[in-house]
Amino acid sequence: MNPLLKVFVNHKLSTMNASELIKFGEKYKITMSKPQASKVVQIIQSDRFDLFNDHIRKNVLTKITNEIDPALSESMDQLFTRFINSQNK
């Protein structure tokens, strides 16, 4: 994947707000409440999130599982995986 695109994607994820995350999730049939989205954003922004780093991504998903909802974490994992796979083609 293009390194510049990776930087752009990670920057967008680390600067999005809860409303943007909810709208993005709706495109992929992921529903979450505003408080859940706010907490996901907080988790992503509290770490040096790198969507393309397996270890960091898994740590974030574990936090989402433990602090918010395992089902939401699973949905986010599927979304992340789908995006990564689409970029590696």
N, CA, C and O atoms as a Tinker XYZ file with bonds, in Angstrom:
   356  protein
     1  N      0.833000   -1.177000    0.000000    73     2
     2  CA     0.000000    0.000000    0.000000    64     1     3
     3  C      0.873000    1.234000    0.000000    63     2     4     5
     4  O      1.957000    1.252000    0.584000    81     3
     5  N      0.394000    2.240000   -0.649000    73     3     6
     6  CA     1.092000    3.517000   -0.726000    64     5     7
     7  C      1.296000    4.095000    0.680000    63     6     8     9
     8  O      0.325000    4.274000    1.415000    81     7
     9  N      2.547000    4.390000    1.065000    73     7    10
    10  CA     2.818000    4.923000    2.411000    64     9    11
    11  C      2.078000    6.229000    2.702000    63    10    12    13
    12  O      1.666000    6.465000    3.837000    81    11
    13  N      1.909000    7.067000    1.698000    73    11    14
    14  CA     1.198000    8.327000    1.903000    64    13    15
    15  C     -0.273000    8.070000    2.220000    63    14    16    17
    16  O     -0.862000    8.759000    3.053000    81    15
    17  N     -0.857000    7.090000    1.565000    73    15    18
    18  CA    -2.245000    6.743000    1.840000    64    17    19
    19  C     -2.398000    6.201000    3.262000    63    18    20    21
    20  O     -3.389000    6.492000    3.932000    81    19
    21  N     -1.432000    5.422000    3.720000    73    19    22
    22  CA    -1.467000    4.915000    5.098000    64    21    23
    23  C     -1.473000    6.074000    6.089000    63    22    24    25
    24  O     -2.239000    6.070000    7.053000    81    23
    25  N     -0.623000    7.059000    5.851000    73    23    26
    26  CA    -0.552000    8.227000    6.737000    64    25    27
    27  C     -1.895000    8.956000    6.734000    63    26    28    29
    28  O     -2.408000    9.334000    7.787000    81    27
    29  N     -2.453000    9.148000    5.549000    73    27    30
    30  CA    -3.734000    9.838000    5.429000    64    29    31
    31  C     -4.837000    9.095000    6.191000    63    30    32    33
    32  O     -5.586000    9.708000    6.952000    81    31
    33  N     -4.935000    7.792000    5.990000    73    31    34
    34  CA    -5.972000    6.989000    6.646000    64    33    35
    35  C     -5.814000    7.044000    8.165000    63    34    36    37
    36  O     -6.793000    7.256000    8.881000    81    35
    37  N     -4.602000    6.856000    8.655000    73    35    38
    38  CA    -4.369000    6.890000   10.102000    64    37    39
    39  C     -4.661000    8.271000   10.674000    63    38    40    41
    40  O     -5.195000    8.390000   11.777000    81    39
    41  N     -4.313000    9.313000    9.927000    73    39    42
    42  CA    -4.603000   10.675000   10.392000    64    41    43
    43  C     -6.110000   10.883000   10.495000    63    42    44    45
    44  O     -6.596000   11.424000   11.488000    81    43
    45  N     -6.844000   10.459000    9.482000    73    43    46
    46  CA    -8.296000   10.619000    9.497000    64    45    47
    47  C     -8.910000    9.881000   10.680000    63    46    48    49
    48  O     -9.778000   10.420000   11.367000    81    47
    49  N     -8.467000    8.660000   10.919000    73    47    50
    50  CA    -9.002000    7.883000   12.039000    64    49    51
    51  C     -8.675000    8.533000   13.380000    63    50    52    53
    52  O     -9.482000    8.489000   14.308000    81    51
    53  N     -7.503000    9.129000   13.480000    73    51    54
    54  CA    -7.101000    9.716000   14.754000    64    53    55
    55  C     -7.685000   11.109000   14.980000    63    54    56    57
    56  O     -7.543000   11.665000   16.070000    81    55
    57  N     -8.343000   11.683000   13.962000    73    55    58
    58  CA    -8.923000   13.018000   14.124000    64    57    59
    59  C    -10.439000   13.044000   13.960000    63    58    60    61
    60  O    -11.055000   14.098000   14.118000    81    59
    61  N    -11.045000   11.912000   13.649000    73    59    62
    62  CA   -12.498000   11.917000   13.453000    64    61    63
    63  C    -13.222000   12.065000   14.785000    63    62    64    65
    64  O    -12.704000   11.715000   15.845000    81    63
    65  N    -14.427000   12.592000   14.694000    73    63    66
    66  CA   -15.244000   12.722000   15.894000    64    65    67
    67  C    -16.320000   11.630000   15.895000    63    66    68    69
    68  O    -16.445000   10.858000   14.944000    81    67
    69  N    -17.084000   11.588000   16.974000    73    67    70
    70  CA   -18.079000   10.525000   17.138000    64    69    71
    71  C    -19.135000   10.541000   16.027000    63    70    72    73
    72  O    -19.536000    9.487000   15.536000    81    71
    73  N    -19.579000   11.728000   15.637000    73    71    74
    74  CA   -20.594000   11.819000   14.577000    64    73    75
    75  C    -20.072000   11.276000   13.260000    63    74    76    77
    76  O    -20.793000   10.587000   12.539000    81    75
    77  N    -18.820000   11.583000   12.942000    73    75    78
    78  CA   -18.212000   11.064000   11.711000    64    77    79
    79  C    -18.104000    9.553000   11.763000    63    78    80    81
    80  O    -18.357000    8.875000   10.768000    81    79
    81  N    -17.724000    9.017000   12.931000    73    79    82
    82  CA   -17.603000    7.566000   13.080000    64    81    83
    83  C    -18.971000    6.898000   12.916000    63    82    84    85
    84  O    -19.071000    5.846000   12.286000    81    83
    85  N    -20.003000    7.489000   13.467000    73    83    86
    86  CA   -21.346000    6.924000   13.328000    64    85    87
    87  C    -21.766000    6.900000   11.862000    63    86    88    89
    88  O    -22.290000    5.895000   11.381000    81    87
    89  N    -21.540000    7.998000   11.154000    73    87    90
    90  CA   -21.894000    8.058000    9.727000    64    89    91
    91  C    -21.098000    7.037000    8.923000    63    90    92    93
    92  O    -21.641000    6.373000    8.040000    81    91
    93  N    -19.819000    6.915000    9.228000    73    91    94
    94  CA   -18.979000    5.941000    8.547000    64    93    95
    95  C    -19.481000    4.527000    8.827000    63    94    96    97
    96  O    -19.576000    3.704000    7.916000    81    95
    97  N    -19.798000    4.252000   10.074000    73    95    98
    98  CA   -20.307000    2.942000   10.451000    64    97    99
    99  C    -21.606000    2.593000    9.755000    63    98   100   101
   100  O    -21.817000    1.441000    9.374000    81    99
   101  N    -22.484000    3.577000    9.582000    73    99   102
   102  CA   -23.768000    3.343000    8.920000    64   101   103
   103  C    -23.582000    2.824000    7.498000    63   102   104   105
   104  O    -24.370000    2.007000    7.024000    81   103
   105  N    -22.538000    3.300000    6.819000    73   103   106
   106  CA   -22.268000    2.833000    5.456000    64   105   107
   107  C    -22.019000    1.335000    5.417000    63   106   108   109
   108  O    -22.295000    0.676000    4.414000    81   107
   109  N    -21.495000    0.801000    6.514000    73   107   110
   110  CA   -21.135000   -0.615000    6.576000    64   109   111
   111  C    -22.026000   -1.392000    7.536000    63   110   112   113
   112  O    -21.662000   -2.469000    8.008000    81   111
   113  N    -23.195000   -0.832000    7.817000    73   111   114
   114  CA   -24.201000   -1.505000    8.653000    64   113   115
   115  C    -23.700000   -1.786000   10.074000    63   114   116   117
   116  O    -24.045000   -2.801000   10.681000    81   115
   117  N    -22.883000   -0.867000   10.587000    73   115   118
   118  CA   -22.427000   -0.954000   11.972000    64   117   119
   119  C    -23.156000    0.135000   12.747000    63   118   120   121
   120  O    -22.966000    1.325000   12.499000    81   119
   121  N    -23.985000   -0.288000   13.680000    73   119   122
   122  CA   -24.712000    0.689000   14.471000    64   121   123
   123  C    -24.062000    0.824000   15.837000    63   122   124   125
   124  O    -23.634000   -0.150000   16.457000    81   123
   125  N    -24.009000    2.065000   16.275000    73   123   126
   126  CA   -23.468000    2.340000   17.599000    64   125   127
   127  C    -24.130000    3.610000   18.115000    63   126   128   129
   128  O    -24.542000    4.477000   17.344000    81   127
   129  N    -24.217000    3.695000   19.402000    73   127   130
   130  CA   -24.789000    4.886000   20.012000    64   129   131
   131  C    -23.734000    5.996000   20.017000    63   130   132   133
   132  O    -22.546000    5.751000   19.805000    81   131
   133  N    -24.194000    7.201000   20.262000    73   131   134
   134  CA   -23.259000    8.337000   20.358000    64   133   135
   135  C    -22.249000    8.117000   21.491000    63   134   136   137
   136  O    -21.061000    8.372000   21.291000    81   135
   137  N    -22.679000    7.651000   22.679000    73   135   138
   138  CA   -21.687000    7.383000   23.732000    64   137   139
   139  C    -20.669000    6.298000   23.337000    63   138   140   141
   140  O    -19.485000    6.409000   23.655000    81   139
   141  N    -21.136000    5.259000   22.648000    73   139   142
   142  CA   -20.206000    4.223000   22.186000    64   141   143
   143  C    -19.216000    4.800000   21.181000    63   142   144   145
   144  O    -18.016000    4.541000   21.270000    81   143
   145  N    -19.707000    5.567000   20.243000    73   143   146
   146  CA   -18.831000    6.173000   19.234000    64   145   147
   147  C    -17.828000    7.113000   19.895000    63   146   148   149
   148  O    -16.656000    7.140000   19.519000    81   147
   149  N    -18.282000    7.871000   20.864000    73   147   150
   150  CA   -17.377000    8.782000   21.579000    64   149   151
   151  C    -16.265000    8.013000   22.275000    63   150   152   153
   152  O    -15.107000    8.430000   22.263000    81   151
   153  N    -16.624000    6.892000   22.878000    73   151   154
   154  CA   -15.625000    6.075000   23.575000    64   153   155
   155  C    -14.650000    5.436000   22.578000    63   154   156   157
   156  O    -13.450000    5.373000   22.847000    81   155
   157  N    -15.151000    4.962000   21.434000    73   155   158
   158  CA   -14.262000    4.402000   20.404000    64   157   159
   159  C    -13.281000    5.464000   19.941000    63   158   160   161
   160  O    -12.084000    5.202000   19.825000    81   159
   161  N    -13.786000    6.666000   19.676000    73   159   162
   162  CA   -12.917000    7.759000   19.248000    64   161   163
   163  C    -11.874000    8.053000   20.316000    63   162   164   165
   164  O    -10.701000    8.262000   20.007000    81   163
   165  N    -12.299000    8.068000   21.555000    73   163   166
   166  CA   -11.373000    8.322000   22.667000    64   165   167
   167  C    -10.283000    7.247000   22.713000    63   166   168   169
   168  O     -9.110000    7.566000   22.908000    81   167
   169  N    -10.654000    5.999000   22.539000    73   167   170
   170  CA    -9.671000    4.908000   22.559000    64   169   171
   171  C     -8.694000    5.052000   21.400000    63   170   172   173
   172  O     -7.484000    4.924000   21.585000    81   171
   173  N     -9.211000    5.317000   20.214000    73   171   174
   174  CA    -8.347000    5.462000   19.040000    64   173   175
   175  C     -7.393000    6.636000   19.224000    63   174   176   177
   176  O     -6.217000    6.544000   18.875000    81   175
   177  N     -7.897000    7.736000   19.770000    73   175   178
   178  CA    -7.082000    8.932000   19.905000    64   177   179
   179  C     -6.125000    8.873000   21.090000    63   178   180   181
   180  O     -5.171000    9.648000   21.146000    81   179
   181  N     -6.360000    7.972000   22.033000    73   179   182
   182  CA    -5.472000    7.886000   23.197000    64   181   183
   183  C     -4.198000    7.104000   22.887000    63   182   184   185
   184  O     -3.197000    7.234000   23.591000    81   183
   185  N     -4.238000    6.308000   21.853000    73   183   186
   186  CA    -3.073000    5.527000   21.437000    64   185   187
   187  C     -2.545000    6.101000   20.128000    63   186   188   189
   188  O     -3.226000    6.884000   19.466000    81   187
   189  N     -1.371000    5.723000   19.772000    73   187   190
   190  CA    -0.851000    6.066000   18.443000    64   189   191
   191  C     -1.406000    5.012000   17.493000    63   190   192   193
   192  O     -0.718000    4.071000   17.096000    81   191
   193  N     -2.664000    5.201000   17.148000    73   191   194
   194  CA    -3.359000    4.202000   16.361000    64   193   195
   195  C     -2.758000    4.081000   14.970000    63   194   196   197
   196  O     -2.502000    5.075000   14.291000    81   195
   197  N     -2.540000    2.841000   14.568000    73   195   198
   198  CA    -2.057000    2.529000   13.221000    64   197   199
   199  C     -2.877000    1.349000   12.729000    63   198   200   201
   200  O     -2.674000    0.207000   13.142000    81   199
   201  N     -3.800000    1.650000   11.844000    73   199   202
   202  CA    -4.696000    0.628000   11.317000    64   201   203
   203  C     -3.937000   -0.535000   10.707000    63   202   204   205
   204  O     -4.435000   -1.662000   10.702000    81   203
   205  N     -2.755000   -0.285000   10.200000    73   203   206
   206  CA    -1.995000   -1.289000    9.461000    64   205   207
   207  C     -1.002000   -2.059000   10.328000    63   206   208   209
   208  O     -0.271000   -2.912000    9.826000    81   207
   209  N     -0.974000   -1.763000   11.622000    73   207   210
   210  CA    -0.115000   -2.472000   12.559000    64   209   211
   211  C     -0.995000   -3.445000   13.340000    63   210   212   213
   212  O     -1.836000   -3.033000   14.140000    81   211
   213  N     -0.790000   -4.741000   13.099000    73   211   214
   214  CA    -1.640000   -5.766000   13.725000    64   213   215
   215  C     -1.671000   -5.652000   15.243000    63   214   216   217
   216  O     -2.743000   -5.735000   15.842000    81   215
   217  N     -0.527000   -5.464000   15.871000    73   215   218
   218  CA    -0.442000   -5.404000   17.327000    64   217   219
   219  C     -1.239000   -4.222000   17.883000    63   218   220   221
   220  O     -2.023000   -4.388000   18.818000    81   219
   221  N     -1.046000   -3.059000   17.325000    73   219   222
   222  CA    -1.746000   -1.861000   17.795000    64   221   223
   223  C     -3.245000   -1.994000   17.553000    63   222   224   225
   224  O     -4.048000   -1.679000   18.432000    81   223
   225  N     -3.623000   -2.458000   16.368000    73   223   226
   226  CA    -5.033000   -2.624000   16.040000    64   225   227
   227  C     -5.699000   -3.608000   17.003000    63   226   228   229
   228  O     -6.810000   -3.358000   17.471000    81   227
   229  N     -5.035000   -4.711000   17.299000    73   227   230
   230  CA    -5.611000   -5.703000   18.216000    64   229   231
   231  C     -5.744000   -5.148000   19.630000    63   230   232   233
   232  O     -6.713000   -5.454000   20.325000    81   231
   233  N     -4.776000   -4.332000   20.066000    73   231   234
   234  CA    -4.877000   -3.704000   21.389000    64   233   235
   235  C     -6.088000   -2.775000   21.462000    63   234   236   237
   236  O     -6.809000   -2.761000   22.460000    81   235
   237  N     -6.301000   -2.012000   20.416000    73   235   238
   238  CA    -7.457000   -1.113000   20.376000    64   237   239
   239  C     -8.749000   -1.922000   20.390000    63   238   240   241
   240  O     -9.688000   -1.573000   21.104000    81   239
   241  N     -8.805000   -2.983000   19.618000    73   239   242
   242  CA   -10.006000   -3.818000   19.589000    64   241   243
   243  C    -10.259000   -4.482000   20.947000    63   242   244   245
   244  O    -11.410000   -4.640000   21.354000    81   243
   245  N     -9.198000   -4.866000   21.640000    73   243   246
   246  CA    -9.348000   -5.430000   22.982000    64   245   247
   247  C     -9.939000   -4.400000   23.935000    63   246   248   249
   248  O    -10.802000   -4.728000   24.749000    81   247
   249  N     -9.478000   -3.158000   23.837000    73   247   250
   250  CA   -10.036000   -2.091000   24.679000    64   249   251
   251  C    -11.503000   -1.862000   24.358000    63   250   252   253
   252  O    -12.312000   -1.660000   25.263000    81   251
   253  N    -11.856000   -1.891000   23.073000    73   251   254
   254  CA   -13.260000   -1.725000   22.695000    64   253   255
   255  C    -14.088000   -2.871000   23.269000    63   254   256   257
   256  O    -15.195000   -2.653000   23.762000    81   255
   257  N    -13.555000   -4.086000   23.206000    73   255   258
   258  CA   -14.244000   -5.248000   23.778000    64   257   259
   259  C    -14.464000   -5.071000   25.274000    63   258   260   261
   260  O    -15.570000   -5.274000   25.773000    81   259
   261  N    -13.417000   -4.696000   25.982000    73   259   262
   262  CA   -13.475000   -4.608000   27.444000    64   261   263
   263  C    -14.230000   -3.386000   27.960000    63   262   264   265
   264  O    -14.897000   -3.459000   28.993000    81   263
   265  N    -14.129000   -2.266000   27.246000    73   263   266
   266  CA   -14.686000   -1.015000   27.765000    64   265   267
   267  C    -16.035000   -0.644000   27.161000    63   266   268   269
   268  O    -16.762000    0.173000   27.726000    81   267
   269  N    -16.377000   -1.237000   26.014000    73   267   270
   270  CA   -17.618000   -0.824000   25.354000    64   269   271
   271  C    -18.520000   -2.027000   25.115000    63   270   272   273
   272  O    -19.510000   -2.219000   25.820000    81   271
   273  N    -18.170000   -2.845000   24.103000    73   271   274
   274  CA   -19.059000   -3.937000   23.720000    64   273   275
   275  C    -18.322000   -4.910000   22.809000    63   274   276   277
   276  O    -17.781000   -4.501000   21.781000    81   275
   277  N    -18.291000   -6.190000   23.169000    73   275   278
   278  CA   -17.621000   -7.174000   22.312000    64   277   279
   279  C    -18.182000   -7.240000   20.896000    63   278   280   281
   280  O    -17.425000   -7.422000   19.942000    81   279
   281  N    -19.492000   -7.095000   20.744000    73   279   282
   282  CA   -20.094000   -7.150000   19.407000    64   281   283
   283  C    -19.636000   -5.967000   18.557000    63   282   284   285
   284  O    -19.386000   -6.123000   17.362000    81   283
   285  N    -19.525000   -4.797000   19.159000    73   283   286
   286  CA   -19.041000   -3.633000   18.436000    64   285   287
   287  C    -17.584000   -3.828000   18.043000    63   286   288   289
   288  O    -17.181000   -3.454000   16.941000    81   287
   289  N    -16.804000   -4.403000   18.924000    73   287   290
   290  CA   -15.404000   -4.683000   18.621000    64   289   291
   291  C    -15.278000   -5.627000   17.434000    63   290   292   293
   292  O    -14.431000   -5.431000   16.562000    81   291
   293  N    -16.117000   -6.644000   17.404000    73   291   294
   294  CA   -16.105000   -7.607000   16.290000    64   293   295
   295  C    -16.469000   -6.915000   14.982000    63   294   296   297
   296  O    -15.845000   -7.160000   13.950000    81   295
   297  N    -17.474000   -6.055000   15.027000    73   295   298
   298  CA   -17.865000   -5.314000   13.823000    64   297   299
   299  C    -16.744000   -4.395000   13.349000    63   298   300   301
   300  O    -16.475000   -4.309000   12.151000    81   299
   301  N    -16.091000   -3.711000   14.283000    73   299   302
   302  CA   -14.983000   -2.815000   13.931000    64   301   303
   303  C    -13.824000   -3.624000   13.351000    63   302   304   305
   304  O    -13.172000   -3.182000   12.405000    81   303
   305  N    -13.566000   -4.794000   13.909000    73   303   306
   306  CA   -12.499000   -5.644000   13.397000    64   305   307
   307  C    -12.795000   -6.063000   11.957000    63   306   308   309
   308  O    -11.907000   -6.036000   11.105000    81   307
   309  N    -14.031000   -6.446000   11.689000    73   307   310
   310  CA   -14.398000   -6.830000   10.321000    64   309   311
   311  C    -14.248000   -5.652000    9.372000    63   310   312   313
   312  O    -13.782000   -5.815000    8.244000    81   311
   313  N    -14.640000   -4.469000    9.822000    73   311   314
   314  CA   -14.503000   -3.275000    8.997000    64   313   315
   315  C    -13.036000   -2.965000    8.721000    63   314   316   317
   316  O    -12.656000   -2.703000    7.580000    81   315
   317  N    -12.213000   -2.994000    9.766000    73   315   318
   318  CA   -10.780000   -2.732000    9.595000    64   317   319
   319  C    -10.155000   -3.739000    8.642000    63   318   320   321
   320  O     -9.395000   -3.367000    7.748000    81   319
   321  N    -10.477000   -5.018000    8.834000    73   319   322
   322  CA    -9.915000   -6.079000    8.001000    64   321   323
   323  C    -10.344000   -5.911000    6.548000    63   322   324   325
   324  O     -9.542000   -6.069000    5.628000    81   323
   325  N    -11.604000   -5.592000    6.360000    73   323   326
   326  CA   -12.105000   -5.381000    5.000000    64   325   327
   327  C    -11.379000   -4.233000    4.312000    63   326   328   329
   328  O    -11.026000   -4.328000    3.137000    81   327
   329  N    -11.160000   -3.155000    5.045000    73   327   330
   330  CA   -10.462000   -2.013000    4.467000    64   329   331
   331  C     -9.015000   -2.365000    4.140000    63   330   332   333
   332  O     -8.526000   -2.043000    3.058000    81   331
   333  N     -8.336000   -3.018000    5.062000    73   331   334
   334  CA    -6.926000   -3.393000    4.835000    64   333   335
   335  C     -6.821000   -4.308000    3.629000    63   334   336   337
   336  O     -5.960000   -4.110000    2.772000    81   335
   337  N     -7.688000   -5.309000    3.555000    73   335   338
   338  CA    -7.647000   -6.246000    2.426000    64   337   339
   339  C     -7.926000   -5.550000    1.099000    63   338   340   341
   340  O     -7.329000   -5.895000    0.079000    81   339
   341  N     -8.812000   -4.593000    1.106000    73   339   342
   342  CA    -9.123000   -3.886000   -0.142000    64   341   343
   343  C     -7.942000   -3.033000   -0.595000    63   342   344   345
   344  O     -7.778000   -2.796000   -1.792000    81   343
   345  N     -7.132000   -2.576000    0.328000    73   343   346
   346  CA    -5.983000   -1.737000   -0.017000    64   345   347
   347  C     -4.783000   -2.565000   -0.455000    63   346   348   349
   348  O     -3.882000   -2.051000   -1.117000    81   347
   349  N     -4.765000   -3.835000   -0.093000    73   347   350
   350  CA    -3.631000   -4.693000   -0.442000    64   349   351
   351  C     -3.806000   -5.385000   -1.780000    63   350   352   353
   352  O     -2.947000   -6.168000   -2.184000    81   351
   353  N     -4.885000   -5.117000   -2.466000    73   351   354
   354  CA    -5.119000   -5.764000   -3.770000    64   353   355
   355  C     -4.450000   -4.982000   -4.861000    63   354   356
   356  O     -4.529000   -5.361000   -6.030000    81   355
